[in-house]
Amino acid sequence: MDLDDLVDEANKCPCNGPNKDGDFECEAKADKPVGRTSKDSGAEITSCYLVVQDRWGGVRTRYPIPCKD
């Protein structure tokens, strides 16, 4: 799965926003690991990630997050 595929999958999930910067945040879960969470979150391997997009759909950032389930 490449980065474009991850963004496409995140766009199928409900997004939150706009946030204080006017961006929209979509949480998604991939079929395989996409990276490690931050040190503050335990630096665990995860398949969950957050995509932040501007109002036109341009990707601002994407990063691994802890899975909620």
Residue frames as a rotation matrix with the C-alpha (Angstrom) as fourth column:
MET 1
0.586 0.810 0.000 0.00
0.810 -0.586 0.000 0.00
0.000 0.000 -1.000 0.00
ASP 2
-0.493 -0.768 0.409 1.47
0.750 -0.613 -0.247 3.35
0.441 0.185 0.878 -0.98
LEU 3
-0.858 0.079 -0.508 0.76
0.305 -0.717 -0.627 6.77
-0.414 -0.693 0.591 0.51
ASP 4
-0.750 0.623 -0.224 -1.88
-0.614 -0.528 0.586 7.62
0.247 0.577 0.778 -2.10
ASP 5
-0.302 0.631 -0.714 -3.75
0.171 0.773 0.611 4.41
0.938 0.063 -0.341 -1.26
LEU 6
-0.597 0.038 -0.802 -3.64
0.801 0.097 -0.591 5.28
0.055 -0.995 -0.088 2.45
VAL 7
-0.903 0.282 -0.325 -5.10
-0.218 -0.951 -0.220 8.73
-0.371 -0.128 0.920 1.75
ASP 8
-0.559 0.725 -0.402 -7.81
-0.501 0.091 0.861 7.24
0.661 0.683 0.312 -0.49
GLU 9
-0.326 0.411 -0.851 -8.78
0.596 0.788 0.153 4.81
0.734 -0.457 -0.502 2.28
ALA 10
-0.771 0.003 -0.637 -8.86
0.563 -0.462 -0.685 7.60
-0.297 -0.887 0.355 4.89
ASN 11
-0.880 0.447 -0.159 -11.20
-0.474 -0.805 0.356 9.59
0.031 0.389 0.921 2.65
LYS 12
-0.349 0.771 -0.533 -13.76
0.021 0.575 0.818 6.79
0.937 0.274 -0.216 3.00
CYS 13
-0.388 0.137 -0.911 -13.86
0.898 0.277 -0.341 7.34
0.206 -0.951 -0.231 6.79
PRO 14
0.754 0.647 0.118 -15.78
0.587 -0.742 0.323 10.09
0.297 -0.175 -0.939 8.54
CYS 15
-0.347 -0.891 0.292 -13.61
0.647 -0.453 -0.614 13.18
0.679 -0.024 0.733 8.95
ASN 16
0.360 0.355 -0.863 -13.57
0.873 -0.455 0.176 15.70
-0.330 -0.816 -0.474 11.78
GLY 17
-0.724 -0.677 -0.135 -13.27
0.615 -0.721 0.320 19.36
-0.314 0.149 0.938 11.13
PRO 18
0.365 -0.875 0.319 -12.58
0.148 -0.284 -0.947 21.93
0.919 0.393 0.026 10.33
ASN 19
0.231 -0.406 -0.884 -10.04
0.972 0.139 0.191 22.19
0.045 -0.903 0.427 13.14
LYS 20
0.504 -0.027 -0.863 -8.60
0.389 -0.885 0.255 25.50
-0.771 -0.464 -0.436 14.41
ASP 21
-0.533 -0.776 -0.337 -6.41
-0.050 -0.368 0.928 25.70
-0.844 0.512 0.158 11.28
GLY 22
0.129 0.697 -0.705 -9.33
-0.861 -0.274 -0.428 25.00
-0.492 0.662 0.565 8.93
ASP 23
-0.620 -0.441 -0.649 -8.10
-0.707 0.672 0.219 21.48
0.339 0.595 -0.729 8.13
PHE 24
0.566 0.824 0.019 -9.97
-0.794 0.539 0.281 18.16
0.221 -0.175 0.959 8.26
GLU 25
-0.526 -0.759 0.385 -8.70
-0.844 0.521 -0.126 15.08
-0.105 -0.391 -0.914 10.12
CYS 26
0.573 0.660 -0.486 -9.53
-0.719 0.690 0.089 11.52
0.394 0.299 0.869 9.08
GLU 27
-0.253 -0.592 0.765 -8.54
-0.815 0.557 0.161 8.47
-0.522 -0.583 -0.623 11.14
ALA 28
0.583 0.390 -0.713 -8.18
-0.740 0.617 -0.267 5.16
0.336 0.683 0.648 9.31
LYS 29
0.219 -0.492 0.843 -6.83
-0.506 0.681 0.529 1.64
-0.834 -0.542 -0.100 9.73
ALA 30
-0.008 -0.341 -0.940 -4.75
-0.981 0.187 -0.059 -0.16
0.196 0.921 -0.336 7.10
ASP 31
0.864 0.345 -0.367 -4.55
-0.338 0.937 0.084 -3.91
0.373 0.052 0.926 6.50
LYS 32
0.407 -0.806 -0.429 -0.91
0.784 0.549 -0.289 -3.95
0.468 -0.218 0.856 7.55
PRO 33
0.291 -0.342 -0.893 1.40
0.736 -0.516 0.438 -1.85
-0.611 -0.785 0.102 9.72
VAL 34
0.749 0.009 0.662 2.07
0.500 -0.662 -0.558 1.68
0.434 0.749 -0.501 8.50
GLY 35
-0.066 -0.826 0.560 4.68
-0.119 -0.551 -0.826 2.73
0.991 -0.121 -0.062 11.05
ARG 36
-0.426 -0.155 -0.892 5.29
0.834 0.316 -0.453 3.38
0.352 -0.936 -0.005 14.73
THR 37
0.746 0.663 0.058 3.41
0.544 -0.657 0.521 5.66
0.384 -0.357 -0.851 17.07
SER 38
0.366 -0.601 0.710 5.23
-0.413 -0.789 -0.455 8.53
0.834 -0.127 -0.537 18.76
LYS 39
-0.656 -0.660 -0.365 7.50
0.114 0.392 -0.913 7.92
0.746 -0.641 -0.182 21.76
ASP 40
-0.740 0.428 0.518 4.80
-0.673 -0.468 -0.573 9.49
-0.003 -0.773 0.635 23.94
SER 41
0.369 0.922 -0.120 2.37
-0.928 0.372 0.010 6.84
0.054 0.108 0.993 22.67
GLY 42
0.557 -0.182 0.810 4.77
-0.355 0.830 0.431 3.98
-0.751 -0.527 0.398 23.34
ALA 43
-0.243 -0.686 -0.686 6.56
-0.920 -0.061 0.387 3.77
-0.308 0.725 -0.616 19.97
GLU 44
-0.169 0.308 0.936 4.38
-0.030 0.948 -0.317 0.78
-0.985 -0.081 -0.151 19.05
ILE 45
-0.997 -0.055 0.050 3.96
0.041 0.157 0.987 -0.64
-0.062 0.986 -0.154 15.56
THR 46
-0.288 0.948 -0.136 0.50
-0.023 -0.149 -0.988 0.33
-0.957 -0.281 0.065 14.33
SER 47
-0.646 0.193 0.738 -1.79
0.760 0.249 0.600 0.00
-0.068 0.949 -0.308 11.35
CYS 48
0.511 0.843 -0.170 -3.83
0.837 -0.533 -0.124 3.09
-0.195 -0.079 -0.978 12.32
TYR 49
-0.659 -0.740 0.134 -3.05
0.748 -0.626 0.219 6.53
-0.078 0.244 0.967 11.00
LEU 50
0.301 0.679 -0.669 -4.33
0.492 -0.712 -0.501 10.09
-0.817 -0.179 -0.549 10.77
VAL 51
-0.409 -0.335 0.849 -4.55
0.898 -0.314 0.309 12.09
0.163 0.889 0.429 7.55
VAL 52
0.013 0.358 -0.934 -4.89
0.417 -0.851 -0.320 15.87
-0.909 -0.385 -0.160 7.79
GLN 53
-0.378 -0.042 0.925 -6.18
0.923 -0.093 0.373 17.60
0.070 0.995 0.074 4.65
ASP 54
-0.917 0.124 -0.378 -6.98
-0.077 -0.988 -0.136 21.17
-0.390 -0.096 0.916 3.75
ARG 55
-0.096 0.995 -0.039 -10.50
-0.264 -0.063 -0.962 22.09
-0.960 -0.083 0.269 2.64
TRP 56
0.298 0.149 -0.943 -9.62
-0.945 -0.096 -0.313 21.35
-0.138 0.984 0.113 -0.99
GLY 57
0.989 0.136 0.058 -8.39
-0.133 0.990 -0.053 17.81
-0.065 0.045 0.997 -0.22
GLY 58
0.329 -0.940 -0.092 -4.66
-0.359 -0.035 -0.933 18.56
0.873 0.339 -0.349 -0.30
VAL 59
0.677 -0.128 -0.725 -2.77
0.597 0.671 0.439 16.40
0.430 -0.730 0.531 2.20
ARG 60
0.654 -0.444 0.613 -1.05
-0.596 -0.801 0.054 18.46
0.467 -0.401 -0.788 4.91
THR 61
-0.484 -0.798 0.358 0.33
-0.869 0.393 -0.300 15.46
0.099 -0.457 -0.884 6.85
ARG 62
0.643 0.563 -0.520 -0.16
-0.417 0.826 0.380 11.77
0.643 -0.028 0.765 7.55
TYR 63
-0.457 -0.849 0.265 1.20
-0.731 0.189 -0.655 9.93
0.507 -0.493 -0.707 10.55
PRO 64
-0.358 0.265 -0.895 0.75
0.295 0.942 0.161 6.71
0.886 -0.206 -0.415 12.55
ILE 65
-0.230 0.357 0.906 -1.50
-0.868 -0.496 -0.025 6.80
0.440 -0.792 0.424 15.63
PRO 66
-0.917 -0.022 0.397 -2.49
-0.255 0.799 -0.545 4.25
-0.305 -0.601 -0.739 18.28
CYS 67
-0.602 0.754 -0.263 -5.45
0.062 0.372 0.926 2.08
0.796 0.541 -0.271 17.28
LYS 68
-0.439 0.531 0.725 -8.56
-0.860 -0.481 -0.169 2.70
0.259 -0.697 0.668 19.33
ASP 69
0.660 0.751 0.030 -9.81
-0.732 0.634 0.250 -0.90
0.168 -0.187 0.968 19.22
